[in-house]
Amino acid sequence: MTTLIAIAGLGIICLIAEIFNLRKAIVPVTIIGLLAILCLNLVNIPGVHVANLNMEQRSFYNNMIIQNNYGTLFSSLFIVLTIFLVALSPDFHKEHKAKLSDFISIKLFLLAGAVAMVSFGNMAMFFLGIEILSISLYVLAASEPKNVSSNEAGMKYFLMGSFASGLILFGIALIYGATGAFDIAAIYEAVSTGVAKGWFFPGVVLLTIGLLFKIAAVPFHFWAPDVYEGSPALTTATMSTLAKVAAMAAFYKLMRGINLEVPGTYVTVLIIVSALSMFIGNLTALKQNNVKRMLAFSGISHAGFMLMVFLNPPVTAGTLFYYAAAYTLAGIAAFAVVISVCGDKRNEESFKFNGLGKTNPLMAAVLTCALLSMAGIPIFSGFFAKFFLFSQALKAGQVAIVIIAVVNSIISVGYYFKLILAMYTKESTEEKQAVPFAYTAVAVVAILLNILLGIFPDMVLGYL
Amino acid sequence: MDVSFILITLLIGAAATYFAGNKWASKVALLFSIAAFAFTLYTVNIFNNGENVSFLKAWIKNPRISLNLIGDGLSLIMVLLTTSLTAIIILATLKNTFKNAKSFYALILFMAFAMAGTFLSADGFVYYIFWELSLIPIYFIALIWGSGEAEARKKDVIKFFIYTFAGSLFMLVAFIYLYQKTGSFVNGALIRVNLTDKEQFWIFLAFFLAYAIKIPIIPFHTWQANVYQKAPSAGTMLLSGIMLKMAIYSIIRWQLPIAPAPAKEYMHVLIILCVAGVIYGSILALKQQDLKKLLAYSSLAHVGLIAAGAYTLTLDGLRGAVLQMIAHGFVVVGLFYAAEIIIRRYNTTEISEMGGIRIQTPRFSSMFMILVLASVALPATFNFIGEFELLYSLAQTNIWIAVLGGTTIILGAFYMLRMFQQVMLGEQNAKPFADVTFGEGFVFVAIIGILLFFGLYPKPIIDFITPALENTLNLINR
């Protein structure tokens, strides 16, 4: 709870700082503030602080906010990601210095939305979280008003996104109609005692559709490539890491909260969606020349992978968190390199990466590691994430989807390695340019965290 | 002192080489590879004195994974092969100048680390990590320092990567499945679990995909010749000398003991598949005009026979496979090194453009001749012992298969000697050919010395590996 308030407060401080002309202090203050909030947040985990040892979960404001390990861990991940995104901001927005405080504070509000999405105890709070996150993203997507494609991306995202929000809201209404409650625990009670009938299941389906849209799973993925390509690169980084994972985490929490016993047909549908997301995401990614578009499609396939957690819900919370952490850290590292290479030129064709191995070996190495992690090559945490995921699915007896996932891992090597090949074998066509320190720092720290997570998976797995 | 020291030495060596800079990289790498070799010898020595050299440390609690390194006759002999060949390979590259040498040598040492780890791991999960890890350095070595046209090379190297990666992913699924059954990844526990014949069949198949691609057994061999041809010689030596032995070793260590039933049921199919590779490789080798491709196909033929021996499930077959792995490892590295010397001086890989070298270089040609003869398993060379045991084990299974397998010697003698004739003999070549330098000669003498010594006196190695293989055989026939 304190986390949420502190984040929102920090966002407001950013706006006020602008009024008092303290623009230079905004980024350092925000990063230090977020680090402090991160520590504050981690204290909530049992075992870290003695006072919390025997406390499974605490609720605030009539169950509006529930604080448990799931929410706390995901919140911590979101805070770390936001720190990276904020650190990338000043160099990325150097041509719009005057708007820096806006960009930073929107990112902070977005973080507040994401935190609300993983620590809600009530449907209303859940919807508030998802809307705060989405509205911040609409603004960020269209944050280059003079650029046509940014406008297009913002408009497209807004139209599609609000439609999905409408579906979610409708679903919530139906569930309320069936159970008479917004409170997750009350809904669960109604479901398990058999009171909920009739409109409950259509409500769940509508909710599912809305959330599948937010995580860009096939067949609700059409907006993703265009929006990713059109938005400024930093916004794309936000969408494909923070926003996607927040939606996934909320989806999981919601589904576990309201119906623990997932019916068979529902699982079948999710398996099909997951398989389709993997195949369509990967096969289309093979054909892309624009790196941002390629990462968008690869993100779709990763959403497909993450959907596999629903096959064995009672035990997969840790797996989902691990996968999310591995994927987003690799994603942030990759985007830091993409931004440093393409900069503000707004052209992310893959030939820009030709010869990066020679002109900037460090960034090339980071991007290589990030792509290897996404492809699932051992020692990077992406491999362990896939491994945990596959073993959970096998435990649930779903051999077919595991085989499909394995086949897709093989396909994904194709396009990840295309980029690696370009970096190391082709001759550079670009002038060598100095990379701002912030980009290098974010890329290196993110990939180091990723590798660290790979070497010590117990670091996070033990808490969920 | 246990086996983990060898791995740590190689890993530190890789880092030290990278930070030593381009000028000193080769020397630092050589130093560390010799140190690793010395550590291995020392470990083998204390293992012979009856000390326990295995290493065990918990790593991940859930799923239960431990850093479990096993030191027995089988794994130690393979590690000995790895570290000795790594030192020889680095020695063999000293003459060359590579751009960005620090990365090159660091990758070689890192690959040696991963391969030694594969041989030592007794935990299936750690084994899989090392197995995959060894793929990344060779990918970059072949890609960046390879020869030939860049576009074609890229295609071949990525094909190789995707092939092997695909195979090993199925192995990972098998491991996960076994973990669900047993709650453990440890080799011993996986062997003890009771599986139905159907389960064993699928697990056997998943393992087989991974190994058949790596060895390679036909029809999974299509990546091999092109990658061998295009990789730099050091990469080819690493691939043919050590890396494909990882697969044969894994058959003996993992596949056969975990899923013995299908191995027995389909024994003849497997052996015929392997022997088909022998004949196929030999016939293709006859037709090659490219020196490195010829050696690649001859390698395909030889490893086909080794795999066939391992699948006979007899002590002779397993022992022959291990002996021949070592012998073939040294011979193939020597042959590729000789090829590299010729190619470097004549700047061509076409056999037709060579010839008339012997007149100019008596020393080089005699050494090359000995290697060629060893490769065709002439008695008194180490290869003869291995090949003999392999053919003997095939004869125990089926005499006609042994006859077919025996063609590898006849055909091998044919194409190898013809190659020698075309490359080395004949009228003096217009292009001058300098005789071997001291450093080059040293590599040859070391390899030939090992091949002849163990050819005449194989007892130490046989005594060293037999207990471990008998143990494996007991597990297969449990």
Interface residues (C-beta under 8 A of the other chain):
Chain A: L372 I377 P378 I379 F383 F387 F388 F390 S391 L394 K395 V402 I403 V406 S409 I410 V413 G414 F417 L421 Y424 T425 P457 D458 L461 G462
Chain B: I60 K61 N62 P63 F125 Y128 I129 E132 L133 L135 I136 F140 L143 I144 A150 K154 I158 F161 I162 F165 A166 L169 F170 L172 V173 I176 Y177 Y179 Q180
